[in-house]
Amino acid sequence: MSKPKLHLVFGGRVSDPQSLDFNDLENIDLVGVYPNFEEAEDAWRGMAQRTVDDAEMKYVVVHLHRLLEPELPTEETG
């Protein structure tokens, strides 16, 4: 059984939709931590679709496993 590759999904209001400059860190929406990219992507997609009409809202997936163990090879493209 392989170890989970943790992913964090969060979002918030940004000043520029092309950036990751979140305006209000106290109101970041922490969606959750997921054991694989597929589940994280599903959560991200759901939140992004809910806020599709608000250009200043942005959700992202962070590959926590890459931050925690950067020496591990990557097996996924996402």
PyMOL CGO cylinders between C-alpha atoms (Angstrom):
from pymol import cmd
from pymol.cgo import CYLINDER

trace = [
    CYLINDER, 0.00, 0.00, 0.00, 1.46, 3.35, -1.03, 0.3, 1, 1, 1, 1, 1, 1,
    CYLINDER, 1.46, 3.35, -1.03, 1.64, 6.37, 1.22, 0.3, 1, 1, 1, 1, 1, 1,
    CYLINDER, 1.64, 6.37, 1.22, -0.95, 9.09, 0.65, 0.3, 1, 1, 1, 1, 1, 1,
    CYLINDER, -0.95, 9.09, 0.65, 0.34, 12.12, -1.23, 0.3, 1, 1, 1, 1, 1, 1,
    CYLINDER, 0.34, 12.12, -1.23, -1.30, 14.93, 0.66, 0.3, 1, 1, 1, 1, 1, 1,
    CYLINDER, -1.30, 14.93, 0.66, -2.87, 17.86, -1.18, 0.3, 1, 1, 1, 1, 1, 1,
    CYLINDER, -2.87, 17.86, -1.18, -4.38, 21.03, 0.29, 0.3, 1, 1, 1, 1, 1, 1,
    CYLINDER, -4.38, 21.03, 0.29, -7.23, 22.90, -1.39, 0.3, 1, 1, 1, 1, 1, 1,
    CYLINDER, -7.23, 22.90, -1.39, -7.92, 26.49, -0.41, 0.3, 1, 1, 1, 1, 1, 1,
    CYLINDER, -7.92, 26.49, -0.41, -9.14, 29.70, -1.92, 0.3, 1, 1, 1, 1, 1, 1,
    CYLINDER, -9.14, 29.70, -1.92, -9.89, 33.32, -1.39, 0.3, 1, 1, 1, 1, 1, 1,
    CYLINDER, -9.89, 33.32, -1.39, -10.18, 36.74, -2.89, 0.3, 1, 1, 1, 1, 1, 1,
    CYLINDER, -10.18, 36.74, -2.89, -7.23, 37.85, -5.05, 0.3, 1, 1, 1, 1, 1, 1,
    CYLINDER, -7.23, 37.85, -5.05, -6.29, 41.29, -6.36, 0.3, 1, 1, 1, 1, 1, 1,
    CYLINDER, -6.29, 41.29, -6.36, -5.43, 39.87, -9.81, 0.3, 1, 1, 1, 1, 1, 1,
    CYLINDER, -5.43, 39.87, -9.81, -6.90, 36.55, -11.07, 0.3, 1, 1, 1, 1, 1, 1,
    CYLINDER, -6.90, 36.55, -11.07, -3.58, 35.79, -12.79, 0.3, 1, 1, 1, 1, 1, 1,
    CYLINDER, -3.58, 35.79, -12.79, -1.70, 35.93, -9.47, 0.3, 1, 1, 1, 1, 1, 1,
    CYLINDER, -1.70, 35.93, -9.47, -1.63, 34.19, -6.12, 0.3, 1, 1, 1, 1, 1, 1,
    CYLINDER, -1.63, 34.19, -6.12, -1.80, 37.45, -4.16, 0.3, 1, 1, 1, 1, 1, 1,
    CYLINDER, -1.80, 37.45, -4.16, -4.61, 36.73, -1.72, 0.3, 1, 1, 1, 1, 1, 1,
    CYLINDER, -4.61, 36.73, -1.72, -6.13, 39.91, -0.29, 0.3, 1, 1, 1, 1, 1, 1,
    CYLINDER, -6.13, 39.91, -0.29, -7.44, 38.81, 3.10, 0.3, 1, 1, 1, 1, 1, 1,
    CYLINDER, -7.44, 38.81, 3.10, -5.52, 35.94, 4.68, 0.3, 1, 1, 1, 1, 1, 1,
    CYLINDER, -5.52, 35.94, 4.68, -7.83, 35.91, 7.70, 0.3, 1, 1, 1, 1, 1, 1,
    CYLINDER, -7.83, 35.91, 7.70, -10.70, 34.88, 5.43, 0.3, 1, 1, 1, 1, 1, 1,
    CYLINDER, -10.70, 34.88, 5.43, -8.99, 32.18, 3.37, 0.3, 1, 1, 1, 1, 1, 1,
    CYLINDER, -8.99, 32.18, 3.37, -11.41, 29.32, 2.67, 0.3, 1, 1, 1, 1, 1, 1,
    CYLINDER, -11.41, 29.32, 2.67, -9.64, 26.12, 3.73, 0.3, 1, 1, 1, 1, 1, 1,
    CYLINDER, -9.64, 26.12, 3.73, -11.52, 23.47, 1.77, 0.3, 1, 1, 1, 1, 1, 1,
    CYLINDER, -11.52, 23.47, 1.77, -9.54, 20.48, 3.03, 0.3, 1, 1, 1, 1, 1, 1,
    CYLINDER, -9.54, 20.48, 3.03, -6.58, 18.12, 2.85, 0.3, 1, 1, 1, 1, 1, 1,
    CYLINDER, -6.58, 18.12, 2.85, -6.89, 15.15, 0.50, 0.3, 1, 1, 1, 1, 1, 1,
    CYLINDER, -6.89, 15.15, 0.50, -4.90, 11.89, 0.19, 0.3, 1, 1, 1, 1, 1, 1,
    CYLINDER, -4.90, 11.89, 0.19, -4.41, 12.13, -3.57, 0.3, 1, 1, 1, 1, 1, 1,
    CYLINDER, -4.41, 12.13, -3.57, -4.53, 14.58, -6.46, 0.3, 1, 1, 1, 1, 1, 1,
    CYLINDER, -4.53, 14.58, -6.46, -7.76, 13.19, -7.91, 0.3, 1, 1, 1, 1, 1, 1,
    CYLINDER, -7.76, 13.19, -7.91, -9.78, 13.90, -4.76, 0.3, 1, 1, 1, 1, 1, 1,
    CYLINDER, -9.78, 13.90, -4.76, -8.15, 17.32, -4.37, 0.3, 1, 1, 1, 1, 1, 1,
    CYLINDER, -8.15, 17.32, -4.37, -8.92, 18.16, -7.97, 0.3, 1, 1, 1, 1, 1, 1,
    CYLINDER, -8.92, 18.16, -7.97, -12.57, 17.19, -7.49, 0.3, 1, 1, 1, 1, 1, 1,
    CYLINDER, -12.57, 17.19, -7.49, -12.81, 19.47, -4.43, 0.3, 1, 1, 1, 1, 1, 1,
    CYLINDER, -12.81, 19.47, -4.43, -11.02, 22.30, -6.26, 0.3, 1, 1, 1, 1, 1, 1,
    CYLINDER, -11.02, 22.30, -6.26, -13.28, 21.95, -9.30, 0.3, 1, 1, 1, 1, 1, 1,
    CYLINDER, -13.28, 21.95, -9.30, -16.41, 22.05, -7.14, 0.3, 1, 1, 1, 1, 1, 1,
    CYLINDER, -16.41, 22.05, -7.14, -15.34, 25.21, -5.34, 0.3, 1, 1, 1, 1, 1, 1,
    CYLINDER, -15.34, 25.21, -5.34, -14.11, 26.89, -8.53, 0.3, 1, 1, 1, 1, 1, 1,
    CYLINDER, -14.11, 26.89, -8.53, -17.42, 26.16, -10.27, 0.3, 1, 1, 1, 1, 1, 1,
    CYLINDER, -17.42, 26.16, -10.27, -19.39, 27.61, -7.34, 0.3, 1, 1, 1, 1, 1, 1,
    CYLINDER, -19.39, 27.61, -7.34, -17.50, 30.89, -7.68, 0.3, 1, 1, 1, 1, 1, 1,
    CYLINDER, -17.50, 30.89, -7.68, -17.09, 30.99, -11.47, 0.3, 1, 1, 1, 1, 1, 1,
    CYLINDER, -17.09, 30.99, -11.47, -18.97, 34.30, -11.75, 0.3, 1, 1, 1, 1, 1, 1,
    CYLINDER, -18.97, 34.30, -11.75, -16.68, 36.03, -9.22, 0.3, 1, 1, 1, 1, 1, 1,
    CYLINDER, -16.68, 36.03, -9.22, -13.41, 36.82, -11.03, 0.3, 1, 1, 1, 1, 1, 1,
    CYLINDER, -13.41, 36.82, -11.03, -11.73, 37.82, -7.76, 0.3, 1, 1, 1, 1, 1, 1,
    CYLINDER, -11.73, 37.82, -7.76, -12.21, 34.39, -6.13, 0.3, 1, 1, 1, 1, 1, 1,
    CYLINDER, -12.21, 34.39, -6.13, -9.53, 31.81, -6.76, 0.3, 1, 1, 1, 1, 1, 1,
    CYLINDER, -9.53, 31.81, -6.76, -9.05, 28.25, -5.50, 0.3, 1, 1, 1, 1, 1, 1,
    CYLINDER, -9.05, 28.25, -5.50, -5.79, 26.31, -5.72, 0.3, 1, 1, 1, 1, 1, 1,
    CYLINDER, -5.79, 26.31, -5.72, -4.38, 22.85, -5.07, 0.3, 1, 1, 1, 1, 1, 1,
    CYLINDER, -4.38, 22.85, -5.07, -1.11, 22.71, -3.13, 0.3, 1, 1, 1, 1, 1, 1,
    CYLINDER, -1.11, 22.71, -3.13, 0.99, 19.54, -3.33, 0.3, 1, 1, 1, 1, 1, 1,
    CYLINDER, 0.99, 19.54, -3.33, 1.83, 19.21, 0.37, 0.3, 1, 1, 1, 1, 1, 1,
    CYLINDER, 1.83, 19.21, 0.37, 3.75, 15.99, -0.23, 0.3, 1, 1, 1, 1, 1, 1,
    CYLINDER, 3.75, 15.99, -0.23, 6.21, 17.92, -2.43, 0.3, 1, 1, 1, 1, 1, 1,
    CYLINDER, 6.21, 17.92, -2.43, 6.79, 20.44, 0.35, 0.3, 1, 1, 1, 1, 1, 1,
    CYLINDER, 6.79, 20.44, 0.35, 7.13, 17.80, 3.05, 0.3, 1, 1, 1, 1, 1, 1,
    CYLINDER, 7.13, 17.80, 3.05, 9.34, 15.40, 1.08, 0.3, 1, 1, 1, 1, 1, 1,
    CYLINDER, 9.34, 15.40, 1.08, 10.86, 17.27, -1.88, 0.3, 1, 1, 1, 1, 1, 1,
    CYLINDER, 10.86, 17.27, -1.88, 13.36, 14.50, -2.59, 0.3, 1, 1, 1, 1, 1, 1,
    CYLINDER, 13.36, 14.50, -2.59, 10.63, 12.01, -3.58, 0.3, 1, 1, 1, 1, 1, 1,
    CYLINDER, 10.63, 12.01, -3.58, 10.08, 11.51, -7.31, 0.3, 1, 1, 1, 1, 1, 1,
    CYLINDER, 10.08, 11.51, -7.31, 6.77, 12.73, -8.69, 0.3, 1, 1, 1, 1, 1, 1,
    CYLINDER, 6.77, 12.73, -8.69, 4.44, 10.17, -10.25, 0.3, 1, 1, 1, 1, 1, 1,
    CYLINDER, 4.44, 10.17, -10.25, 1.67, 12.54, -11.24, 0.3, 1, 1, 1, 1, 1, 1,
    CYLINDER, 1.67, 12.54, -11.24, 1.43, 15.37, -13.68, 0.3, 1, 1, 1, 1, 1, 1,
    CYLINDER, 1.43, 15.37, -13.68, -1.00, 17.49, -11.63, 0.3, 1, 1, 1, 1, 1, 1,
]
cmd.load_cgo(trace, "trace")
